[in-house]
């Protein structure tokens, strides 16, 4: 049976270097995705591939 799923979101404000935002905006435009979606994917990838530093 088809069920409509709603993804929950929250608004947060982050301060980022101007150069980083410019690079992200350029990449988002090139890949035809929103800047928000690109940042979400970048953060998710970084968390999934975070080095396990126990030292």
KEVODO-586204 format. One record per atom (N, C-alpha, C): x negated, y negated, z; chain; residue number from 1; atom name. Coordinates in steps of 0.1 Angstrom, whole numbers, plus 2048, in hexadecimal, padded with zeros to 3 digits. Layout:
<pts>
<pt xx="X" yy="Y" zz="Z" mol="A" seq="NUM" atom="CA"/>
...
</pts>
This chain:
<pts>
<pt xx="7F8" yy="80C" zz="800" mol="A" seq="1" atom="N"/>
<pt xx="800" yy="800" zz="800" mol="A" seq="1" atom="CA"/>
<pt xx="7F7" yy="7F4" zz="800" mol="A" seq="1" atom="C"/>
<pt xx="7FB" yy="7E9" zz="7F9" mol="A" seq="2" atom="N"/>
<pt xx="7F4" yy="7DD" zz="7F8" mol="A" seq="2" atom="CA"/>
<pt xx="7F6" yy="7D5" zz="804" mol="A" seq="2" atom="C"/>
<pt xx="7EA" yy="7D0" zz="80A" mol="A" seq="3" atom="N"/>
<pt xx="7EB" yy="7C7" zz="816" mol="A" seq="3" atom="CA"/>
<pt xx="7E2" yy="7BB" zz="813" mol="A" seq="3" atom="C"/>
<pt xx="7E8" yy="7B0" zz="815" mol="A" seq="4" atom="N"/>
<pt xx="7E1" yy="7A3" zz="813" mol="A" seq="4" atom="CA"/>
<pt xx="7D8" yy="7A1" zz="81F" mol="A" seq="4" atom="C"/>
<pt xx="7CB" yy="79F" zz="81D" mol="A" seq="5" atom="N"/>
<pt xx="7C1" yy="79D" zz="827" mol="A" seq="5" atom="CA"/>
<pt xx="7BD" yy="78E" zz="827" mol="A" seq="5" atom="C"/>
<pt xx="7BD" yy="788" zz="833" mol="A" seq="6" atom="N"/>
<pt xx="7B8" yy="77A" zz="834" mol="A" seq="6" atom="CA"/>
<pt xx="7AB" yy="77A" zz="83C" mol="A" seq="6" atom="C"/>
<pt xx="7A1" yy="774" zz="835" mol="A" seq="7" atom="N"/>
<pt xx="794" yy="773" zz="83C" mol="A" seq="7" atom="CA"/>
<pt xx="794" yy="766" zz="845" mol="A" seq="7" atom="C"/>
<pt xx="790" yy="768" zz="851" mol="A" seq="8" atom="N"/>
<pt xx="790" yy="75D" zz="85A" mol="A" seq="8" atom="CA"/>
<pt xx="783" yy="754" zz="858" mol="A" seq="8" atom="C"/>
<pt xx="785" yy="747" zz="859" mol="A" seq="9" atom="N"/>
<pt xx="779" yy="73E" zz="857" mol="A" seq="9" atom="CA"/>
<pt xx="779" yy="734" zz="863" mol="A" seq="9" atom="C"/>
<pt xx="76E" yy="72E" zz="865" mol="A" seq="10" atom="N"/>
<pt xx="76C" yy="724" zz="86F" mol="A" seq="10" atom="CA"/>
<pt xx="764" yy="719" zz="869" mol="A" seq="10" atom="C"/>
<pt xx="766" yy="70C" zz="86C" mol="A" seq="11" atom="N"/>
<pt xx="75E" yy="701" zz="867" mol="A" seq="11" atom="CA"/>
<pt xx="753" yy="6FE" zz="871" mol="A" seq="11" atom="C"/>
<pt xx="747" yy="6FD" zz="86C" mol="A" seq="12" atom="N"/>
<pt xx="73B" yy="6F9" zz="874" mol="A" seq="12" atom="CA"/>
<pt xx="734" yy="6EF" zz="86C" mol="A" seq="12" atom="C"/>
<pt xx="72C" yy="6E7" zz="873" mol="A" seq="13" atom="N"/>
<pt xx="723" yy="6DD" zz="86C" mol="A" seq="13" atom="CA"/>
<pt xx="715" yy="6E1" zz="86F" mol="A" seq="13" atom="C"/>
<pt xx="70D" yy="6E1" zz="864" mol="A" seq="14" atom="N"/>
<pt xx="6FE" yy="6E4" zz="866" mol="A" seq="14" atom="CA"/>
<pt xx="6F6" yy="6D9" zz="85F" mol="A" seq="14" atom="C"/>
<pt xx="6EB" yy="6D5" zz="865" mol="A" seq="15" atom="N"/>
<pt xx="6E2" yy="6CC" zz="85F" mol="A" seq="15" atom="CA"/>
<pt xx="6D8" yy="6D4" zz="857" mol="A" seq="15" atom="C"/>
<pt xx="6D6" yy="6D0" zz="84A" mol="A" seq="16" atom="N"/>
<pt xx="6CC" yy="6D7" zz="842" mol="A" seq="16" atom="CA"/>
<pt xx="6C4" yy="6CD" zz="83B" mol="A" seq="16" atom="C"/>
<pt xx="6B7" yy="6D1" zz="838" mol="A" seq="17" atom="N"/>
<pt xx="6AF" yy="6C7" zz="830" mol="A" seq="17" atom="CA"/>
<pt xx="6B5" yy="6C4" zz="822" mol="A" seq="17" atom="C"/>
<pt xx="6B3" yy="6B8" zz="81E" mol="A" seq="18" atom="N"/>
<pt xx="6B9" yy="6B3" zz="811" mol="A" seq="18" atom="CA"/>
<pt xx="6B4" yy="6BC" zz="806" mol="A" seq="18" atom="C"/>
<pt xx="6A7" yy="6BF" zz="806" mol="A" seq="19" atom="N"/>
<pt xx="6A2" yy="6C7" zz="7FB" mol="A" seq="19" atom="CA"/>
<pt xx="6A8" yy="6D5" zz="7FA" mol="A" seq="19" atom="C"/>
<pt xx="6AB" yy="6DB" zz="806" mol="A" seq="20" atom="N"/>
<pt xx="6B1" yy="6E8" zz="806" mol="A" seq="20" atom="CA"/>
<pt xx="6BF" yy="6E8" zz="800" mol="A" seq="20" atom="C"/>
<pt xx="6C7" yy="6DE" zz="805" mol="A" seq="21" atom="N"/>
<pt xx="6D4" yy="6DC" zz="800" mol="A" seq="21" atom="CA"/>
<pt xx="6D4" yy="6DA" zz="7F1" mol="A" seq="21" atom="C"/>
<pt xx="6CB" yy="6D2" zz="7EC" mol="A" seq="22" atom="N"/>
<pt xx="6CA" yy="6CF" zz="7DD" mol="A" seq="22" atom="CA"/>
<pt xx="6C8" yy="6DC" zz="7D6" mol="A" seq="22" atom="C"/>
<pt xx="6BF" yy="6E4" zz="7DB" mol="A" seq="23" atom="N"/>
<pt xx="6BB" yy="6F1" zz="7D5" mol="A" seq="23" atom="CA"/>
<pt xx="6C7" yy="6FB" zz="7D5" mol="A" seq="23" atom="C"/>
<pt xx="6CE" yy="6FB" zz="7E0" mol="A" seq="24" atom="N"/>
<pt xx="6DA" yy="703" zz="7E1" mol="A" seq="24" atom="CA"/>
<pt xx="6E5" yy="6FF" zz="7D8" mol="A" seq="24" atom="C"/>
<pt xx="6E7" yy="6F2" zz="7D7" mol="A" seq="25" atom="N"/>
<pt xx="6F2" yy="6EC" zz="7CE" mol="A" seq="25" atom="CA"/>
<pt xx="6EE" yy="6F0" zz="7BF" mol="A" seq="25" atom="C"/>
<pt xx="6E2" yy="6EF" zz="7BC" mol="A" seq="26" atom="N"/>
<pt xx="6DD" yy="6F2" zz="7AE" mol="A" seq="26" atom="CA"/>
<pt xx="6E0" yy="701" zz="7AB" mol="A" seq="26" atom="C"/>
<pt xx="6DC" yy="709" zz="7B4" mol="A" seq="27" atom="N"/>
<pt xx="6DE" yy="718" zz="7B2" mol="A" seq="27" atom="CA"/>
<pt xx="6ED" yy="71B" zz="7B2" mol="A" seq="27" atom="C"/>
<pt xx="6F5" yy="715" zz="7BA" mol="A" seq="28" atom="N"/>
<pt xx="703" yy="718" zz="7BA" mol="A" seq="28" atom="CA"/>
<pt xx="70A" yy="714" zz="7AD" mol="A" seq="28" atom="C"/>
<pt xx="706" yy="708" zz="7A8" mol="A" seq="29" atom="N"/>
<pt xx="70B" yy="704" zz="79B" mol="A" seq="29" atom="CA"/>
<pt xx="706" yy="70D" zz="790" mol="A" seq="29" atom="C"/>
<pt xx="6FA" yy="711" zz="790" mol="A" seq="30" atom="N"/>
<pt xx="6F4" yy="71A" zz="786" mol="A" seq="30" atom="CA"/>
<pt xx="6FC" yy="728" zz="786" mol="A" seq="30" atom="C"/>
<pt xx="6FF" yy="72D" zz="792" mol="A" seq="31" atom="N"/>
<pt xx="705" yy="73A" zz="793" mol="A" seq="31" atom="CA"/>
<pt xx="715" yy="739" zz="793" mol="A" seq="31" atom="C"/>
<pt xx="71A" yy="72D" zz="792" mol="A" seq="32" atom="N"/>
<pt xx="728" yy="72A" zz="791" mol="A" seq="32" atom="CA"/>
<pt xx="730" yy="730" zz="79E" mol="A" seq="32" atom="C"/>
<pt xx="72A" yy="72D" zz="7A9" mol="A" seq="33" atom="N"/>
<pt xx="731" yy="730" zz="7B6" mol="A" seq="33" atom="CA"/>
<pt xx="731" yy="723" zz="7BE" mol="A" seq="33" atom="C"/>
<pt xx="739" yy="723" zz="7C8" mol="A" seq="34" atom="N"/>
<pt xx="73A" yy="717" zz="7D1" mol="A" seq="34" atom="CA"/>
<pt xx="72D" yy="717" zz="7DA" mol="A" seq="34" atom="C"/>
<pt xx="729" yy="70B" zz="7DE" mol="A" seq="35" atom="N"/>
<pt xx="71E" yy="70A" zz="7E7" mol="A" seq="35" atom="CA"/>
<pt xx="721" yy="711" zz="7F4" mol="A" seq="35" atom="C"/>
<pt xx="72D" yy="710" zz="7F9" mol="A" seq="36" atom="N"/>
<pt xx="731" yy="718" zz="805" mol="A" seq="36" atom="CA"/>
<pt xx="72F" yy="727" zz="803" mol="A" seq="36" atom="C"/>
<pt xx="734" yy="72C" zz="7F8" mol="A" seq="37" atom="N"/>
<pt xx="733" yy="73B" zz="7F6" mol="A" seq="37" atom="CA"/>
<pt xx="724" yy="73F" zz="7F5" mol="A" seq="37" atom="C"/>
<pt xx="71C" yy="736" zz="7EF" mol="A" seq="38" atom="N"/>
<pt xx="70D" yy="739" zz="7EE" mol="A" seq="38" atom="CA"/>
<pt xx="707" yy="73A" zz="7FC" mol="A" seq="38" atom="C"/>
<pt xx="70A" yy="730" zz="804" mol="A" seq="39" atom="N"/>
<pt xx="705" yy="72F" zz="811" mol="A" seq="39" atom="CA"/>
<pt xx="709" yy="73B" zz="81A" mol="A" seq="39" atom="C"/>
<pt xx="716" yy="73F" zz="818" mol="A" seq="40" atom="N"/>
<pt xx="71A" yy="74B" zz="81F" mol="A" seq="40" atom="CA"/>
<pt xx="712" yy="758" zz="81B" mol="A" seq="40" atom="C"/>
<pt xx="710" yy="759" zz="80E" mol="A" seq="41" atom="N"/>
<pt xx="709" yy="765" zz="809" mol="A" seq="41" atom="CA"/>
<pt xx="6FA" yy="764" zz="80D" mol="A" seq="41" atom="C"/>
<pt xx="6F4" yy="759" zz="80D" mol="A" seq="42" atom="N"/>
<pt xx="6E6" yy="757" zz="812" mol="A" seq="42" atom="CA"/>
<pt xx="6E5" yy="75B" zz="821" mol="A" seq="42" atom="C"/>
<pt xx="6EE" yy="756" zz="829" mol="A" seq="43" atom="N"/>
<pt xx="6ED" yy="759" zz="837" mol="A" seq="43" atom="CA"/>
<pt xx="6F0" yy="768" zz="83A" mol="A" seq="43" atom="C"/>
<pt xx="6FA" yy="76E" zz="833" mol="A" seq="44" atom="N"/>
<pt xx="6FD" yy="77C" zz="835" mol="A" seq="44" atom="CA"/>
<pt xx="6F1" yy="784" zz="831" mol="A" seq="44" atom="C"/>
<pt xx="6EA" yy="781" zz="826" mol="A" seq="45" atom="N"/>
<pt xx="6DE" yy="788" zz="821" mol="A" seq="45" atom="CA"/>
<pt xx="6D3" yy="787" zz="82B" mol="A" seq="45" atom="C"/>
<pt xx="6D1" yy="77B" zz="830" mol="A" seq="46" atom="N"/>
<pt xx="6C6" yy="779" zz="83A" mol="A" seq="46" atom="CA"/>
<pt xx="6C8" yy="781" zz="846" mol="A" seq="46" atom="C"/>
<pt xx="6D4" yy="781" zz="84B" mol="A" seq="47" atom="N"/>
<pt xx="6D7" yy="788" zz="858" mol="A" seq="47" atom="CA"/>
<pt xx="6D6" yy="797" zz="855" mol="A" seq="47" atom="C"/>
<pt xx="6DA" yy="79C" zz="84A" mol="A" seq="48" atom="N"/>
<pt xx="6D9" yy="7AB" zz="847" mol="A" seq="48" atom="CA"/>
<pt xx="6CA" yy="7AF" zz="845" mol="A" seq="48" atom="C"/>
<pt xx="6C2" yy="7A6" zz="841" mol="A" seq="49" atom="N"/>
<pt xx="6B4" yy="7A9" zz="83E" mol="A" seq="49" atom="CA"/>
<pt xx="6AA" yy="7A3" zz="848" mol="A" seq="49" atom="C"/>
<pt xx="6AF" yy="79F" zz="854" mol="A" seq="50" atom="N"/>
<pt xx="6A7" yy="799" zz="85E" mol="A" seq="50" atom="CA"/>
<pt xx="69D" yy="7A3" zz="864" mol="A" seq="50" atom="C"/>
<pt xx="690" yy="79F" zz="864" mol="A" seq="51" atom="N"/>
<pt xx="686" yy="7A7" zz="86A" mol="A" seq="51" atom="CA"/>
<pt xx="688" yy="7AA" zz="879" mol="A" seq="51" atom="C"/>
<pt xx="686" yy="7B6" zz="87D" mol="A" seq="52" atom="N"/>
<pt xx="688" yy="7BA" zz="88B" mol="A" seq="52" atom="CA"/>
<pt xx="67B" yy="7B8" zz="892" mol="A" seq="52" atom="C"/>
<pt xx="679" yy="7AC" zz="898" mol="A" seq="53" atom="N"/>
<pt xx="66D" yy="7A8" zz="8A0" mol="A" seq="53" atom="CA"/>
<pt xx="66F" yy="7AB" zz="8AF" mol="A" seq="53" atom="C"/>
<pt xx="66A" yy="7B6" zz="8B4" mol="A" seq="54" atom="N"/>
<pt xx="66B" yy="7B8" zz="8C2" mol="A" seq="54" atom="CA"/>
<pt xx="65F" yy="7B3" zz="8CA" mol="A" seq="54" atom="C"/>
<pt xx="655" yy="7AE" zz="8C3" mol="A" seq="55" atom="N"/>
<pt xx="649" yy="7AA" zz="8CA" mol="A" seq="55" atom="CA"/>
<pt xx="64A" yy="79B" zz="8CE" mol="A" seq="55" atom="C"/>
</pts>
